[in-house]
Amino acid sequence: MKNEITTLIFSKNRACQLELLLRNLTVPATVQYTCDPEFKAGYEKLTGMYPNISFVKETEFKKTLLNLLKSGGEYVMFLVDDDVALAPFSEDCPEFAEFKKNPDILCLSLRAAPYYKGAPVMTNNTWNWKSAKWSFGYPMSASSHIFRKADIFPVLADKDAVVDIPNDIEVELAKKLPARPLMMCFDKPKFISNLANQVQSKYAFKNLHMPVEALEERFLKGERLSLEHMRRCAERSKRVLMEVPYEWEKDSPVIPAEAGIHCGKQRTDVDSESSSE
């Protein structure tokens, strides 16, 4: 049976971080990626590690995105390569059934939680996003939100829509919001984003400035980032985003943020809510 949700993962130069996401992902997905020549080997390695994941190298971001959406299901979930899958998700869950049934729900968030900082008053894990703040008032995130394709495709396909990188998706969708007053989440988050670094220069975000080159080098040598470490950090998080230094499997040392600086401090209360590409 064809999946109702098309899960699209955006990635650039971060095969090592993408592997961490794919390792615990429980839904079929397509990776739309681009990379500089020095990061090509990382994605070639990933295609061998995850043969059930479809990897599509983009030619032009908007064109590739629209083609993937056209051929997909009625619902869309966006993820980015610095997301971390914390818990299983499947289409047969009651939350997704309620989202499909209730036309007032604009999006189903897999990253928000009722106990996060700034959470509004909820009814069965739904709330009015227009009067909420932070992630609870940010429905059009391109990270860990499920949308109706009918709501977003016409906006992104508009000839005047500038969609060159994943962050542009949020900007364009926010211009033409559907008249749906509610957002919905799970009792506990399914994903969390870790602001370890940034690979685009159009929008500035707080991050730990961990060099993608160092991550790529160790990944190609056979090392993997520790999922258990990220899970432990996520349990302490108060928000949908973290700034947490990665650790490697088998008690490998923490990666330095940038030359001469050791990322010893962990931040799990980051204020910015946009996706971090």
Secondary structure as the mmCIF struct_conf table of DSSP 4:
data_model
#
loop_
_struct_conf.conf_type_id
_struct_conf.id
_struct_conf.beg_label_comp_id
_struct_conf.beg_label_asym_id
_struct_conf.beg_label_seq_id
_struct_conf.end_label_comp_id
_struct_conf.end_label_asym_id
_struct_conf.end_label_seq_id
BEND BEND1 GLU A 4 GLU A 4
STRN STRN1 ILE A 5 LYS A 12
BEND BEND2 ASN A 13 ASN A 13
HELX_RH_AL_P HELX_RH_AL_P1 ALA A 15 ARG A 23
TURN_TY1_P TURN_TY1_P1 ASN A 24 ASN A 24
BEND BEND3 VAL A 27 VAL A 27
STRN STRN2 THR A 30 THR A 34
HELX_RH_3T_P HELX_RH_3T_P1 PRO A 37 PHE A 39
HELX_RH_AL_P HELX_RH_AL_P2 LYS A 40 MET A 49
TURN_TY1_P TURN_TY1_P2 PRO A 51 ASN A 52
BEND BEND4 ILE A 53 ILE A 53
STRN STRN3 SER A 54 LYS A 57
BEND BEND5 THR A 59 GLU A 60
HELX_RH_AL_P HELX_RH_AL_P3 PHE A 61 LYS A 70
TURN_TY1_P TURN_TY1_P3 SER A 71 SER A 71
BEND BEND6 GLY A 72 GLY A 72
BEND BEND7 GLU A 74 GLU A 74
STRN STRN4 TYR A 75 VAL A 80
TURN_TY1_P TURN_TY1_P4 ASP A 81 ASP A 82
STRN STRN5 ASP A 83 ALA A 85
BEND BEND8 ALA A 87 ALA A 87
TURN_TY1_P TURN_TY1_P5 GLU A 91 ASP A 92
BEND BEND9 CYS A 93 CYS A 93
HELX_RH_AL_P HELX_RH_AL_P4 PRO A 94 LYS A 101
TURN_TY1_P TURN_TY1_P6 PRO A 103 ASP A 104
STRN STRN6 ILE A 105 SER A 109
BEND BEND10 LEU A 110 ARG A 111
TURN_TY1_P TURN_TY1_P7 PRO A 114 TYR A 115
BEND BEND11 TYR A 116 TYR A 116
TURN_TY1_P TURN_TY1_P8 LYS A 117 GLY A 118
STRN STRN7 THR A 123 THR A 123
TURN_TY1_P TURN_TY1_P9 ASN A 124 ASN A 125
STRN STRN8 THR A 126 ASN A 128
HELX_RH_3T_P HELX_RH_3T_P2 TRP A 129 SER A 131
HELX_RH_3T_P HELX_RH_3T_P3 TRP A 134 GLY A 137
TURN_TY1_P TURN_TY1_P10 PRO A 139 MET A 140
BEND BEND12 ALA A 142 SER A 144
STRN STRN9 HIS A 145 ARG A 148
HELX_RH_AL_P HELX_RH_AL_P5 LYS A 149 ALA A 157
BEND BEND13 ASP A 158 ASP A 158
TURN_TY1_P TURN_TY1_P11 LYS A 159 ASP A 160
BEND BEND14 ASP A 164 ILE A 165
HELX_RH_AL_P HELX_RH_AL_P6 PRO A 166 LYS A 175
BEND BEND15 LYS A 176 LYS A 176
BEND BEND16 ALA A 179 ALA A 179
STRN STRN10 LEU A 182 CYS A 185
BEND BEND17 ASP A 187 LYS A 188
BEND BEND18 LYS A 190 LYS A 190
STRN STRN11 PHE A 191 ASN A 194
BEND BEND19 ALA A 196 ALA A 196
BEND BEND20 SER A 201 TYR A 203
HELX_RH_AL_P HELX_RH_AL_P7 VAL A 212 LEU A 220
TURN_TY1_P TURN_TY1_P12 LYS A 221 GLY A 222
STRN STRN12 LEU A 225 LEU A 225
HELX_RH_AL_P HELX_RH_AL_P8 LEU A 227 ARG A 236
BEND BEND21 LYS A 238 VAL A 240
STRN STRN13 LEU A 241 MET A 242
STRN STRN14 GLU A 243 GLU A 243
STRN STRN15 TRP A 248 TRP A 248
TURN_TY1_P TURN_TY1_P13 GLU A 249 ASP A 251
STRN STRN16 SER A 252 SER A 252
HELX_LH_PP_P HELX_LH_PP_P1 PRO A 253 PRO A 256
BEND BEND22 ALA A 257 ALA A 257
STRN STRN17 GLU A 258 GLU A 258
TURN_TY1_P TURN_TY1_P14 ALA A 259 GLY A 260
STRN STRN18 ILE A 261 ILE A 261
STRN STRN19 ARG A 267 ARG A 267
BEND BEND23 SER A 274 SER A 274
#
